[in-house]
Amino acid sequence: MKLAGGQAAAFLAKPDSGKSAILLYGMDAMRVSLKRQQVIKALVGPQAEEEMRLTRIDASDLRKEPSLVLDGIKAQGFFPGPRVVFVEGAGDGLTAVLETALGEWADGDATMVVTASSLNARSKLRKAFEGDPRAVAIGIYDDPPGRPEIERLAKEAKLGDVPQGAMEALMQLARTLDPGELNQTIEKLGLYKFGDESPVTGEDIDNCMPATSDAALDDAAHAIAEGRTGDVVPTLKRLSGQGVNPTALCIAATRHFRTLHAAATHPQGPDTALSRARPPVFGPRKDRLARQARRLGAHKVEKALTELMNTDLMLRSSQKPPEMALVERTFIRIAMLQRN
């Protein structure tokens, strides 16, 4: 049986324990893994591995010893409760082995959960699962999680009140983060709000965003955008001591000022522009960037971008000027735009 769309999502959230096997396949291994974890947890609970009700079989081991999967689904556990045999990394080469297991499956046997990479419509493995009325085949695609999926993750993270604005922010985030990062962000948000009954806010989400390697580079960009000329040199020296090269500094500042330019020129104002940015900007960082865009205005932001582009060209030229001094001079010039 083949499931897709809403039927697939509903099945993964609450799988039918009467099915003999579930095949999950897709190009993105992380997405497939997350769905596999979801369906196994729904079938046997979070303690299955400790209670020896979950058997893991790697595809390479199954190729060497085909009887592993049949032995696994027929074995009786020490603890009562449903059981799962998980086969990881299957492909068309294991179709005959898994077809035999599907044919031998009987009520009371363990459910097989099989994962595979991308399988086309001609795949023998897909056809075996799709053609068996007791089995299920579900393709996992790269579509961003929808509202039901995010609500499920929020519930698992024990988040309380998630108002409409915060939910929209999480849905925007889902379109920019990969599934693993999104899960971790929502889990972190649940811990961050533990014991706090107040509604989730954009600031809460911003505080739980994944840390990036660009965070330190933002310090220099903020300094020049806010006209803090006295902080430019100490910040650059600190970043240089950390091994940050001048080209990376110039690229980070250019990216920062492009964001400011989009905010300063948006017809509905900086706040709307930053909320719709990719990735979206939340909380205190959004407020800070909006203030910078308003203070500088589109004309000064464009002058800053011109300075940065000229500096970037010089850094990449064959003349090899004193690079850090060149970046330092450019950054101070941009910081002084606030005064002009």
Residue pairs with C-beta under 8 A, 6 or more apart in sequence:
1 129
1 130
1 132
1 133
1 135
1 136
1 137
2 130
2 136
2 137
2 138
3 11
3 136
3 137
3 138
4 138
4 139
8 138
8 139
9 146
9 148
9 149
11 136
11 138
12 35
12 38
12 39
12 42
12 138
13 38
13 42
13 148
13 152
14 42
15 22
15 39
15 42
15 43
15 136
16 136
17 43
17 82
17 111
18 107
18 134
19 111
19 134
19 135
19 136
20 102
20 105
20 109
20 111
20 112
20 132
20 134
20 135
21 98
21 101
21 102
21 105
21 111
21 112
21 113
21 114
21 129
21 132
21 134
21 135
21 136
22 39
22 111
22 112
22 113
22 114
22 135
22 136
22 137
22 138
23 90
23 114
23 115
23 116
23 125
23 126
23 129
23 135
23 136
23 137
23 138
24 32
24 35
24 36
24 39
24 113
24 114
24 115
24 116
24 138
24 140
25 32
25 115
25 116
25 117
25 118
25 119
25 125
25 126
25 137
25 138
25 139
25 140
26 32
26 117
26 118
26 139
26 140
26 141
26 142
27 117
27 118
27 141
27 142
28 140
28 142
28 179
29 117
30 178
30 179
30 180
31 140
31 141
31 142
31 179
32 115
32 116
32 117
32 140
33 115
34 179
34 180
34 183
35 138
35 140
36 86
36 113
36 115
39 113
40 48
40 54
40 84
40 86
40 113
43 82
43 84
43 111
43 113
44 53
44 54
44 81
44 82
44 83
44 84
45 81
48 54
48 81
48 83
48 84
51 77
51 78
51 79
51 81
52 77
52 78
52 79
53 77
53 79
53 81
53 82
53 83
53 84
54 83
54 84
54 86
55 72
55 75
55 83
55 84
55 85
55 86
55 110
56 86
56 88
57 68
57 69
57 72
57 85
57 86
57 87
57 88
58 87
58 88
58 89
59 87
59 88
59 89
59 90
59 91
59 94
60 89
61 68
62 68
62 69
62 87
62 90
62 94
62 97
63 93
63 94
66 97
66 100
69 85
69 87
69 97
69 98
69 101
69 112
70 100
70 101
70 104
72 85
72 110
73 85
73 101
73 104
73 105
73 109
73 110
73 111
73 112
74 104
74 109
74 110
75 83
75 110
77 83
82 110
82 111
83 110
83 111
84 110
84 111
84 112
84 113
85 110
85 111
85 112
85 113
86 112
86 113
86 114
86 115
87 94
87 98
87 112
87 113
87 114
87 115
88 115
89 115
89 116
89 117
90 98
90 114
90 115
90 116
90 125
91 116
91 117
91 125
92 119
92 123
92 124
92 125
94 125
95 124
95 125
95 128
98 112
98 114
98 125
98 128
99 128
101 112
102 112
102 128
102 129
102 132
102 134
102 135
105 112
105 134
114 125
114 129
116 125
119 125
119 126
119 139
120 126
126 137
128 135
129 135
129 136
129 137
130 137
144 171
144 174
144 175
145 153
145 174
145 179
145 182
146 171
147 167
147 171
149 174
150 167
150 170
150 171
150 174
150 186
151 162
151 167
153 182
153 183
153 186
154 162
154 170
154 186
154 190
156 190
157 186
157 187
157 189
157 190
157 191
158 190
158 194
159 186
159 189
159 190
159 193
159 200
160 193
160 196
160 197
160 199
160 200
161 197
161 198
161 199
161 200
162 170
162 199
162 200
163 199
163 200
165 201
165 202
166 199
166 200
166 201
166 202
166 204
166 205
169 202
169 205
169 275
169 280
169 282
170 186
170 205
172 275
172 279
172 280
173 182
173 185
173 205
173 209
173 279
173 280
174 182
175 278
176 278
176 279
176 280
177 185
177 210
177 279
181 210
184 210
185 205
185 208
185 209
185 210
188 208
189 200
189 204
189 205
189 208
192 204
192 207
192 208
193 200
193 204
201 283
202 282
202 283
202 286
203 282
203 283
203 284
204 283
205 282
205 283
206 281
206 282
206 283
206 284
206 285
206 286
207 283
209 282
214 252
216 239
216 242
216 244
217 239
217 244
217 248
217 249
217 252
217 253
218 252
218 256
219 235
219 239
220 232
220 235
220 236
220 239
220 249
220 252
220 253
220 331
221 252
221 253
221 255
221 256
221 257
222 256
222 288
222 292
223 231
223 232
223 235
223 331
223 335
224 232
224 253
224 304
224 331
224 332
224 334
224 335
225 256
225 257
225 260
225 292
225 296
225 304
225 334
226 292
226 295
226 335
226 338
227 295
227 335
227 336
227 337
227 338
227 339
228 335
229 332
229 335
229 336
232 328
232 331
232 332
232 335
233 328
233 332
236 249
236 324
236 327
236 328
236 331
239 249
240 324
245 323
246 315
246 323
246 324
246 326
246 327
247 312
247 315
247 316
247 323
249 327
249 331
250 308
250 311
250 312
250 315
250 327
250 330
251 312
253 308
253 331
253 334
254 305
254 308
254 309
254 312
257 301
257 304
257 305
257 308
258 305
259 274
259 277
259 281
259 289
260 289
260 292
260 293
260 296
260 301
261 298
261 301
261 302
261 305
262 273
262 277
263 270
263 273
263 274
263 289
263 290
263 293
264 270
264 293
264 294
264 296
264 297
264 298
264 301
265 273
265 298
266 272
266 273
269 290
270 289
270 290
270 293
270 294
271 286
271 290
273 293
274 280
274 281
274 286
274 289
274 290
275 281
275 286
281 289
293 301
295 338
296 304
296 337
296 338
300 337
300 338
300 340
303 334
303 337
304 334
304 337
307 330
307 333
307 334
308 330
308 334
310 330
311 326
311 327
311 330
314 321
314 326
315 321
315 323
315 326
315 327
